[in-house]
Amino acid sequence: MSEDENARHHDKMQKKKAARDKIMSGKTIEKGLLIVHTGKGKGKSTAAFGMVFRCIGHGMKAGVVQFVKGAWATGERTVLEKFPDLVTIKAMGEGFTWETQDRERDIVHARAGWEEAKRMIADPDYKLVLLDELNIVLRYDYLPTEEIIEVLRNKPADKHVIVTGRNAKEELIEIADLVTEMEQVKHPFRSGVKAQMGIEY
């Protein structure tokens, strides 16, 4: 780069920083967020677990309730179990609904998971609570949507709660602070590649 190009770049970045500093000066609210990861694309739970890792990296306690993937030996669970003082993991399901093929049993597991979730949300020791695949539970009406919305709407003001899974209910999206929809552009599964350790679980 020439001196002229470097000078132009410096001026441009200086202006950008001034604009950014002005925006940031107006961001003063600190609160617990209700976060929803939904959509057909891969990465909803992965991104949520990234926030759990970030939380415990700051020495803050996190709780995880897995509503569907309980039967899977996942890599994230194996890692998080090494931090028992900072993370509580409750794997409540027995697998995806098409695997269990038993609605009554799925409902029993969903209710048990939700009771654990409510306990964690109410417990001031937990800074963040991940409700992994709760959207699937709501999609199949295993739990009343109104009950979940009521609890999440009235969660402690400083508590972060993340809800993952496809087909998030409109009522949940409406009360959430942050909603991300994962869009699938390309997936190896469509080309015959099976779920792989370290990538899908």
C-alpha positions as CSV (number, residue, x, y, z in Angstrom):
1,M,0.0,0.0,0.0
2,S,1.2,3.5,-0.8
3,E,1.3,6.2,1.9
4,D,-1.7,7.9,0.2
5,E,-3.7,4.6,0.5
6,N,-2.7,4.2,4.1
7,A,-3.7,7.7,4.9
8,R,-7.1,7.3,3.3
9,H,-7.7,4.0,5.1
10,H,-6.7,5.6,8.4
11,D,-9.1,8.5,7.9
12,K,-11.9,6.1,6.9
13,M,-11.4,3.9,10.0
14,Q,-11.2,7.0,12.2
15,K,-14.6,8.2,11.0
16,K,-16.0,4.7,11.4
17,K,-14.7,4.5,15.0
18,A,-16.2,7.8,15.8
19,A,-19.6,6.8,14.4
20,R,-19.4,3.4,16.2
21,D,-18.5,5.1,19.5
22,K,-21.5,7.4,19.2
23,I,-23.8,4.4,18.6
24,M,-22.3,2.5,21.6
25,S,-22.7,5.5,24.0
26,G,-26.5,5.2,23.7
27,K,-26.5,1.5,24.6
28,T,-26.8,1.6,28.4
29,I,-29.5,-1.1,29.2
30,E,-28.3,-4.3,30.8
31,K,-30.9,-7.1,31.1
32,G,-31.4,-10.8,30.8
33,L,-32.3,-11.8,27.3
34,L,-34.8,-14.2,25.9
35,I,-33.0,-15.7,22.8
36,V,-34.6,-17.9,20.2
37,H,-32.6,-19.9,17.6
38,T,-34.9,-21.4,15.0
39,G,-35.1,-22.2,11.2
40,K,-34.3,-25.2,9.0
41,G,-30.6,-24.6,8.9
42,K,-28.0,-26.4,11.0
43,G,-26.4,-24.6,14.0
44,K,-29.2,-23.7,16.3
45,S,-28.0,-25.8,19.3
46,T,-24.4,-25.4,18.3
47,A,-24.7,-21.6,18.6
48,A,-26.6,-21.9,21.9
49,F,-23.9,-24.1,23.4
50,G,-21.3,-21.6,22.3
51,M,-23.1,-19.1,24.6
52,V,-23.0,-21.6,27.4
53,F,-19.3,-22.1,26.9
54,R,-18.9,-18.3,26.8
55,C,-20.9,-18.0,30.1
56,I,-18.8,-20.5,32.0
57,G,-15.7,-19.0,30.6
58,H,-16.6,-15.9,32.6
59,G,-17.2,-18.1,35.7
60,M,-21.0,-17.8,35.5
61,K,-23.3,-20.8,36.1
62,A,-25.4,-22.2,33.3
63,G,-28.2,-24.7,33.2
64,V,-29.0,-26.9,30.2
65,V,-32.2,-28.9,29.6
66,Q,-32.2,-31.1,26.5
67,F,-35.7,-31.9,25.6
68,V,-35.1,-34.2,22.6
69,K,-31.5,-35.3,22.3
70,G,-31.3,-37.1,25.6
71,A,-30.5,-40.4,24.0
72,W,-27.5,-39.0,22.1
73,A,-24.0,-39.1,23.5
74,T,-23.1,-35.5,22.4
75,G,-19.7,-34.0,22.4
76,E,-20.9,-30.8,24.1
77,R,-22.4,-32.7,27.0
78,T,-19.1,-34.7,27.4
79,V,-17.1,-31.4,27.6
80,L,-19.6,-29.6,29.9
81,E,-19.7,-32.5,32.4
82,K,-16.1,-31.6,33.2
83,F,-17.4,-28.4,34.8
84,P,-19.9,-29.6,37.3
85,D,-19.6,-26.5,39.5
86,L,-20.6,-24.2,36.6
87,V,-23.0,-26.3,34.5
88,T,-26.0,-28.5,35.2
89,I,-27.1,-30.6,32.3
90,K,-30.4,-32.5,32.3
91,A,-31.0,-34.7,29.2
92,M,-34.7,-35.5,29.4
93,G,-35.8,-36.9,26.1
94,E,-35.2,-40.3,24.5
95,G,-34.6,-39.1,21.0
96,F,-36.5,-37.5,18.2
97,T,-40.3,-38.1,18.1
98,W,-40.0,-40.4,15.0
99,E,-37.6,-42.6,17.0
100,T,-39.6,-43.0,20.2
101,Q,-43.0,-43.2,18.4
102,D,-44.7,-43.0,21.8
103,R,-46.5,-39.7,22.3
104,E,-47.5,-40.3,25.9
105,R,-43.9,-41.1,26.9
106,D,-42.6,-38.0,25.0
107,I,-45.1,-35.9,26.9
108,V,-44.0,-37.3,30.3
109,H,-40.3,-36.5,29.4
110,A,-41.3,-33.1,28.1
111,R,-43.1,-32.3,31.4
112,A,-40.1,-33.5,33.5
113,G,-37.8,-31.4,31.4
114,W,-40.0,-28.3,31.8
115,E,-40.1,-28.8,35.6
116,E,-36.3,-28.8,35.6
117,A,-36.3,-25.8,33.3
118,K,-38.6,-23.8,35.6
119,R,-36.4,-24.7,38.6
120,M,-33.3,-23.4,36.8
121,I,-35.0,-20.2,35.6
122,A,-36.2,-19.4,39.1
123,D,-32.8,-20.2,40.7
124,P,-30.7,-17.0,41.1
125,D,-27.4,-19.1,40.9
126,Y,-28.0,-19.6,37.1
127,K,-27.0,-16.7,34.9
128,L,-28.1,-18.5,31.7
129,V,-30.5,-21.4,30.9
130,L,-30.5,-23.3,27.6
131,L,-33.8,-25.0,26.7
132,D,-32.5,-27.1,23.8
133,E,-35.2,-28.3,21.3
134,L,-38.0,-26.8,23.4
135,N,-39.5,-25.6,20.1
136,I,-39.9,-29.2,19.0
137,V,-41.9,-29.9,22.2
138,L,-44.1,-27.0,21.5
139,R,-44.6,-27.9,17.9
140,Y,-46.0,-31.3,18.8
141,D,-48.1,-29.8,21.7
142,Y,-46.4,-31.9,24.3
143,L,-46.7,-28.8,26.7
144,P,-49.1,-25.9,26.6
145,T,-47.6,-23.0,24.8
146,E,-49.4,-20.5,27.1
147,E,-47.7,-22.0,30.2
148,I,-44.2,-21.7,28.6
149,I,-44.8,-18.2,27.4
150,E,-46.1,-17.1,30.9
151,V,-42.9,-18.4,32.6
152,L,-40.5,-17.0,30.0
153,R,-42.3,-13.6,30.0
154,N,-42.0,-13.4,33.8
155,K,-38.4,-14.8,34.1
156,P,-36.0,-13.0,36.5
157,A,-34.9,-9.7,34.9
158,D,-31.2,-10.6,34.9
159,K,-31.6,-14.2,33.5
160,H,-30.6,-15.2,30.0
161,V,-32.7,-18.0,28.5
162,I,-32.1,-19.6,25.1
163,V,-34.7,-21.6,23.3
164,T,-33.7,-23.7,20.2
165,G,-35.5,-25.8,17.6
166,R,-37.3,-25.5,14.3
167,N,-40.7,-23.9,13.9
168,A,-40.6,-21.5,16.9
169,K,-44.1,-20.4,17.8
170,E,-45.1,-16.9,16.9
171,E,-46.0,-16.2,20.5
172,L,-42.4,-17.0,21.5
173,I,-40.9,-14.9,18.7
174,E,-43.1,-12.0,19.8
175,I,-41.7,-11.9,23.4
176,A,-38.1,-12.7,22.5
177,D,-35.3,-10.1,22.6
178,L,-33.2,-11.8,20.0
179,V,-34.4,-14.2,17.3
180,T,-32.1,-15.8,14.8
181,E,-33.4,-18.0,12.0
182,M,-30.8,-20.4,10.6
183,E,-31.3,-20.7,6.8
184,Q,-30.2,-23.9,5.1
185,V,-28.3,-23.2,1.9
186,K,-26.6,-26.5,1.5
187,H,-26.3,-29.6,3.7
188,P,-24.3,-32.8,3.2
189,F,-27.2,-35.0,4.4
190,R,-28.9,-34.4,1.1
191,S,-25.9,-35.9,-0.7
192,G,-26.1,-39.1,1.4
193,V,-23.6,-38.1,4.2
194,K,-24.7,-39.3,7.6
195,A,-24.6,-37.3,10.8
196,Q,-20.9,-37.3,12.0
197,M,-19.3,-37.2,15.4
198,G,-17.8,-33.8,16.1
199,I,-20.1,-32.1,13.6
200,E,-23.7,-33.0,14.3
201,Y,-23.2,-34.4,17.8
